[in-house]
Amino acid sequence: MSPNEATRTPGAALSVRAITKRYGATAAVDAVDLEIGAGEFVTLLGASGSGKTTLLRIIAGFGDADEGSLLLDGQELRNVPVHKRDIGMVFQNYALFPHLSVEQNVAYPLRMRRVPSAERRRLVAEALEAVRLPEFGRRRITQLSGGQQQRVALARAIVSRPRLLLMDEPLGALDRNLRDALQLEISRLSRELGLTVINVTHDQEEALTMSDRIALLDHGRLVQFATPDELYHRPADDTAAAFVGESNLFRGHVRGDGTLEISDGVVFSPPLLVDGSAVGADPVAVMVRPSLVDIAAPGTAPEAHSRVDGTVRGIVYAGDSRKIIVRTATGVELISREDASRPTDVVVDARVTLHWSPRASVVTRIGAAPTTSITTTESAAS
């Protein structure tokens, strides 16, 4: 199915405004605000208990918020019944009818809407073409692989051309290779059909691969709503830095002269300067990604690099990379990740120095709401 005017789905814009859901004294969703544009692919990312599924269920209409509003193209949704919200849903367990054929499963929401049979056949054919299963219409669900069943579930969700598509961990039950392939397929389909998609996952790689923007949630709180690049390279606080990708985190304070006071034994050379807004009693964190950290014998690190000494506690081989775990004198464990094809003479229990370019360090907040100013050493040095 090509994305022409006849088949393209007009995705809707969604405004999530101060949505709050409490269970007793606990806020499962804590005053979350999101502005999602028409045709945008947004992922709700977070660990178990972060509130992502609760928020998705509120948007779908399977649960109600205690406070806040939901506007779909300006229309308040909270008083609209589930079946009238014009929302498609894809579940982790597919929720297909095993006694029906593929065509019958995909046609089910159209039958519920009493769409005429000729129109129903056309829409089902277009949906199966979109998910690349045009020849599978007569097959039973039990004759399909897990990946094919997920495609059928996706076809059923888009067949009525909903204004909003919700996905609740749709790839969680699939093996790694199939999951990777379907990530690309779903991204392609959402772009071609102009779908507005909200996807829930705890898998950060999936979120980074598929999303236009990611809403990172933690204990019901929105930590950061940003593009994958912004979330990875400019985390709003140490929660975002620790959750998205591997990171080495150093915590401390900013002195009055703009240099950092860090207690983990790290030496910043030249001294790391930050903007004046960071100076004060509030602690800060410095994030360094493991892939940007090199390892050397003590006393041999470049003078221009930041560095910290420690002892190798473990070496983990992960296919194309090698992860070296180093414990500092203060007991903090840090990571250097390097190309596994490069020879190394590093061994467990060896004394080493971890070092990195000043440009690799990112200064951010600790445990706070997203801020507008996140300073890197590259900008601070200029």
N, C-alpha and C positions, 0 to 999 in steps of 0.2 A: 504494500500500500504506500503510494507516494504521498507526501504531505502537501496536497493541493487544497484548494478552498473547500472542496466537497468533503474531504476526510479529516482536515485539520481540526483538532479540538481547541476551542477557545478557553484557555486556562484562565482561572479567576485569581484575583488578588485577595489575600487573606490578611486581616489585621487581628492579631492577638493582643488584647489590651488588659494588662494587670490581672490576668487569669490566676486565680488562687483556688486551691482545693486542699482542705484540711481533713485529717482523720484524728479526731480528738485534738490534742495540743500540737500535733505534728503537721506541718505544711508539706504535703506531697508535691504540690506545685505552688511556688511562692512568688506571686505578683509578676508573672512572666509577660514581657512585652516583645512581640515580634511583628515586623512588617514584611510580608512575603509578596513579592511581585508576581504578576501574571506570567505563567510559563517558567517560573523559577523552580529549580530542584533543590529542596532544603532537607537536610538531615538533622534529626534530633538525636544527639549523641550523648552517651553517658553510661556510667556503670549501673549495675543493678541497684534500684532504689533511688535513682536520680530524678525520677518524675517524668521521664520521656514518654513511657507508655500511657501513664495517667493523662498527660496532656493530649496525646493522640486520641485517646478514647473520648475526651471532652470535645475535641474538634469533630469527631465522627458522630457524636450524639449518644454514645453508649454510656456516658456519665455526664453529670452536670457540675459546673464550677460553683463554688460558694460566692465568688466575687469576680468581677471583670466582664468583658464583652468579647464576642467573636463576630467580626464583620467579613462577609464574603461578598466582594464587589460592593461594599457599603451596606449590605443587608445583614441585620442582626440574626445570628444563627441559633442562639441559645433557646429560643422559643419555637424553633422549627423542628418537627419530628424527624427522626432518622431517615425515613424513606422519602422525605421531601427535600433533603439537603443537597441532592444532586452531587453526591460524593461516591467515588469508587473506592473499594477496599481490597487489599491483598494481604492475606494472613500467612503466618509462618507455616501453618499446617495445611495450607491450600484450601481446605473446606470445600472440596469437590464432591459431587455425587457419584459414587462408584458404579451405580446401576444405570447411569446415563452415558450416552456417547459424548465425545468431545464437543460436537456441534450443539447437543442438547444442554450441556453444561454452560457453554458460552451464551446460548440463547436464553437462559433462565431469567436474567433480570429484564430482558425485553418482553418475555411472556408475562411477567408480573406487571409490566406497564401496559400490557395489551397492545403491543406494537403489531401491526398487520403482518401476516406471514411472509409476504413477498419482501417487505422492508426488513423483516427480521433476518431472512436468509442473506440478504445483501450485507447487512451490518455484521453478521457472524462471519461471512466470507472475508470481509475487509479486516476484521479483528484477527482472524487466524493468519491472514497474509502478513499483518503487521508484526506478529510474533514468530513468523516464519514456520508456521505449521499448516500450510494450506491443504496438504494431502492427508491430514490426520483427522478430519472431521468425523468419519464413521467409526473410528476406533473407540474402544471402551477405555475408561480411565485406568483400569487395571492393566492395560496393555502398554502403558507409557512408563518411561523412566522418570525419576524424580525431577530432572531438569525440564522434561517435556510437560509434566504435570504443573510445574510452576509457571510455564509459559501459558498453559491453558487458564490458570487462575488469573494471570495478568490480562489475557484476552477477555475474560469474563468481566474484569474490572473496568476495561476501557470500551467495551462494546457499546455502551449507551452514551459514550462521549461525555463523561462527567466533567464538571468544572474544576474539580479537585480530586486528586488521586492520593490515597493514604496507604502506606505500606508498613506493616508491623513485622520487622525482622524477616522479610520474605525469603532471604537466602540462608538463614541460619541452619537449616537442616541439610544443606547440600555439601558435597565434598569440595575441597579447595579449588581444584581446577575448574569444576563446573560453576562454582560461585564466581570465580574471576571472569569467566566467559559471560555469565548472565549480568554481571555488573555493567559490562560494556554494552550488552544488548538493551538493558533497561535505560541506560543513559541515552543511547541512540534513539530509542522509541520515544522517550519523553521530549527530546529535541524535535524530532520529526513531526510529532503530533501536537506540539505546543502545550503539553500538559503542565499543570502546576502540580508538583509532587512534594509530599511530606513523607519522608522515610525515617523509620526508627531503627536504630542499631546500637550495639555496644562495641561494634567492630570499627576501630578508627581507620583502618586501611580502606574498608568499604566506604566510609564517609568521605575520606579524602579523594577517593577515586571518582565517586559518582556525583558529588554535590557542587552546586553553584555557591551555596553558603551552608555553614554548619552552625547549629545552635547547641553549644555545649552546656549541659545541665549537671548540677551537682547538688544533691540533697534538696531538690525542688527549685533551686536558684539558678537563674540564667547567668552563667559565668562569662560567656562571650558568644556573640553572633557575628560571624566573619567568614570570609572566603577561606578555602583550605590553605592557601598560601599565607594569609594573615595569621590564621590560627596556629600554624606550624612555626612560622618565623617570628611572629610578634604576639606571643600569648599575653592575655590581659593580666594574668596573675600566675602564681606558682601552681595553682590547681590545673589551669590549662596547660602550662608547661610540662607538668608531670604526667598528665593523662594522654596528651597527643604526642606520640612518638617517644623514643627514649630521650632522656635528658639528664645532664649533670646539673644539680642545683646547689648554689652556695647562698646562704642567708646571712644578712648583716644589716648595717645601717650606713647612712650617708653622713660623712662629717661635714662641718661647715664649709670646708674648702672644696667640696664636691667630690672628694675621693671616697672610696668605699672602705668600710671597716668590716672585714670578714674574719670569722673565728675558725675557719676550717683549714688554716695553714696555707691558703692560696696566696701567691704573690702576683699582683697585677703590674706588669711592666710594659710600657710606662703606666703610672697610676691611672686607673679607670676613672674618667671624669663623667659626671652625669649632670643633667640640668638642675637648676636651683629648686624646681618644684619638688624634687625628690628629697631635699634636705629636711631633716626633722626627726621626730621620735619614731615615726612609723617605720617598721623594718622593710627591707627590700630583698629581692632574690635576684641572683645572676644565673641565667641559664646558658649552658653550652652543650650543643648537640654532640653525642659521642663520635659521629663521623668526622667532626672537625677537630678532634683531639688526637694529637700524635703522642708517641711514647718514645722515651730516650733513656740512656744511662744517666745516672745522677751527675750533675755538673756539665752536661753537654747540650742542654736545651738552649735555643737562641735567646739572647738577652732581650730582644724585642718582644718576646712572647710572654704571655701570662703562664704561670706554672705552679705545680704543687707536687710534692714528693709523696711516695707511698710504697706499699708492698703488694706485689701481684698475688691475688688470692684465688684466681681461677682464669682459665682460658676456655671459651666456648666456641666451637665451630658451628657456623650456621650457613652452610652451603657456600655462597659467594663471599661471605664476610667472616671475620674472626672477631669475637668480642673478648676484650681483656678487662678483667675486673680488678681494680686496684683499691686497697684500703689505705686511707691516710692515717696520720698519727692520732687524729681525733676520733677515729673509728668510722668515718664517713666512707662509703663505697662509691667509687666513681668508675666510669666506663670509657674505654677507647675502642671504637669499632673501626677495623681496617680491612682492606682487601685481602681475602684469604689466599689469593694467588701470590702475594708478596711473601718472600721468605722472612722469617723472624727468628731471633735468638732469645726472645722473651720466655722465661720459664716461671712456674709457680714459686713463690717465696723470694723472687728476685726483688731487689730495691730498684725502683725506677722513678722517672720524672714524667708526669703528664704535662703537656704544653700545647698552647693554641694561640692563634693570632688574636690580637685585641678585637678584630672585627667579628670574631665568632661569639663574643659575649653579648647577651641581651639582658638589660636590666628591667625588671618588672616588679609588680606589687606582690604582697603576700596576703592571700585569703580575703581579697577585697572585691567589690563589684568592678566591672570593666572600667578602665580609665581611658582618657583620650590621649595621654602622653606616655609612650613607651620608648625609651631611649636606648639605642645600641651604641656600642663603643665606636663603631665606624662614624656615626654622626657626631658623637661626643668629641672625637679626636679632630674633627674637621673644623 
